[in-house]
Amino acid sequence: MAVSREAWMRAALKEAERGAAAGEVPVGAVVVSPEGKILSRAHNRPIASADPTAHAEILALRRAAAKVGNYRLTGCLLVVTLEPCAMCAGAAVAARVAEIVYGAEDPKGGAVSSLYRIASDPRLSHRAAVVPGVLSGECAALLSAFFRSRRGAGGTGASLPG
């Protein structure tokens, strides 16, 4: 693949910034084809869509599957700014992605490295490689700034969702 994981993470960061501008927790995701092309992009939308499953990863996986016409995204990469939660890690396994690349760790909800290791659980029918920490500082800074601004505006300062 000619393009680097860092370049794909920068695309995911742009999505996260779009989410932040819309008042959503700034998490962005892209799905990359085996040939290195971005198939889909998404940011968190649970507030705007009144849908608790509208995480960036789920939306990006849905869009990529629709684009290729198959729920199996064999050989694809899921690149996301925050470590996926259990729901999103499970969706990535169900989609048969080859690799999950993420930026910031989520010690309170991360399900591929921090709390659980869903993507590498040998009891499941598929396993994905996990590449943590790509542009982690930039990803974490975006989330921290978002929550800092929420606390300053009377928000609760809730922990990082997936």
C-alpha positions in Angstrom: 0.0 0.0 0.0 1.5 3.3 -1.1 -0.2 5.6 1.3 0.8 5.4 5.0 -1.3 4.7 8.1 -0.5 8.2 9.2 -2.1 9.7 6.0 -5.2 7.6 6.5 -5.3 8.6 10.2 -5.1 12.3 9.1 -8.2 11.6 6.9 -9.9 10.1 10.0 -8.9 13.2 12.0 -10.6 15.4 9.5 -13.7 13.4 10.0 -13.4 13.7 13.7 -13.1 17.5 13.4 -16.3 17.5 11.3 -18.0 15.7 14.1 -16.7 18.1 16.7 -18.0 21.0 14.6 -21.4 19.4 14.7 -21.3 18.9 18.5 -20.6 15.2 18.4 -17.7 13.5 20.3 -14.9 13.9 17.8 -14.2 10.4 16.6 -13.5 9.8 12.9 -13.0 6.6 10.9 -12.1 5.6 7.4 -12.2 2.2 5.7 -9.3 1.5 3.3 -9.4 -1.0 0.5 -6.7 -3.7 0.1 -5.4 -1.5 -2.7 -4.9 1.5 -0.4 -7.9 3.6 -1.5 -10.3 5.1 1.0 -13.6 3.4 0.5 -15.6 5.4 3.1 -15.3 8.1 5.8 -17.5 8.9 8.8 -17.6 10.7 12.1 -19.7 10.1 15.2 -23.4 10.9 14.7 -25.4 9.4 17.6 -26.7 12.8 18.7 -27.7 14.0 15.2 -29.3 10.7 14.2 -30.7 9.8 17.7 -29.0 6.4 17.2 -26.8 4.9 19.8 -25.1 2.8 17.1 -24.1 5.7 15.0 -20.4 5.5 15.9 -17.9 6.6 13.3 -16.7 3.0 12.8 -20.2 1.5 12.3 -21.1 4.2 9.8 -17.8 3.8 7.9 -18.1 0.0 7.8 -21.7 0.3 6.5 -20.8 2.7 3.8 -17.8 0.6 2.7 -19.9 -2.5 2.6 -22.5 -0.8 0.5 -19.9 0.5 -1.9 -18.3 -2.9 -2.5 -21.6 -4.7 -2.4 -20.6 -7.2 0.3 -20.6 -7.2 4.1 -17.3 -8.9 4.1 -14.5 -6.3 3.9 -11.8 -8.8 3.5 -8.3 -7.3 3.3 -9.6 -3.8 4.3 -8.3 -1.6 7.1 -10.5 0.2 9.6 -8.6 3.4 10.7 -10.2 5.3 13.7 -9.0 8.1 15.9 -10.1 6.4 19.1 -9.8 2.8 20.2 -13.0 1.0 19.2 -15.6 0.1 21.8 -17.0 -3.4 22.1 -19.8 -2.8 19.6 -17.4 -1.3 17.0 -14.7 -4.0 17.5 -17.4 -6.7 17.1 -18.6 -5.0 13.9 -15.1 -4.9 12.5 -14.7 -8.6 13.3 -18.0 -9.4 11.6 -16.9 -7.4 8.5 -13.7 -9.5 8.4 -11.4 -6.4 8.3 -7.7 -7.4 8.1 -6.5 -4.6 10.4 -7.8 -2.1 12.9 -5.6 1.0 13.2 -6.4 3.5 16.0 -4.9 6.6 17.5 -5.9 7.4 21.1 -6.4 4.6 23.6 -9.7 4.5 25.5 -8.9 3.1 28.9 -12.6 3.2 30.0 -14.2 1.7 26.9 -11.5 0.4 24.5 -12.2 -3.1 23.3 -9.2 -4.0 21.1 -6.4 -3.3 23.5 -7.3 -1.6 26.7 -10.2 -3.4 28.4 -10.8 -6.2 26.0 -9.1 -7.8 23.0 -12.1 -8.6 20.8 -10.3 -8.3 17.5 -7.7 -10.9 18.5 -9.9 -13.3 20.5 -9.1 -16.8 19.2 -12.7 -17.9 20.2 -14.1 -15.8 17.4 -14.4 -16.8 13.7 -12.2 -14.0 12.5 -9.3 -12.0 14.0 -7.9 -8.7 12.9 -4.5 -7.3 13.4 -4.4 -4.3 15.7 -2.1 -1.3 15.2 -2.4 1.1 18.2 -1.1 4.6 18.7 -1.0 6.1 15.1 -0.9 9.9 15.6 -2.1 9.2 19.1 -1.1 12.6 20.4 -3.1 14.5 17.8 -6.1 12.1 18.3 -6.0 12.5 22.1 -5.6 16.3 21.9 -8.7 16.7 19.7 -10.8 14.6 22.2 -9.3 16.4 25.2 -10.0 19.9 23.7 -13.6 18.8 23.0 -14.3 17.6 26.5 -12.4 20.6 28.0 -14.7 22.9 26.1 -17.8 21.0 27.2 -16.8 21.2 30.9 -16.2 24.9 30.4 -19.7 25.3 28.9 -21.4 23.5 31.8 -21.1 20.0 30.3 -20.5 16.9 32.4 -17.0 16.1 31.2 -18.1 12.5 30.5 -15.5 9.9 29.7 -14.6 9.0 26.1 -17.2 7.0 24.2 -16.3 4.7 21.3 
